[in-house]
């Protein structure tokens, strides 16, 4: 992804090596799926660290995707 002048750094960092919207959607959905997988795994292992990390990462990808859809174009 090419960085434009009005693009925030947090959006660019989320998708800097992804060129298409389809790639960004795959990344976002895989992150969401892994977050859902972490719920029973965290309960079973009694270690909530992974779930606590995956929720903000998934939110970051989703918000970045929304920003690019609204303010920019994909290649």
ABEGO torsion letter per residue (X at the ends): XBBBAABBAAAAAAAAABABAAAAAAAAAAAAAAAAAAAAAAAAAGBAAAAAAAAAAAAAAAAAAAAAAAABBBX
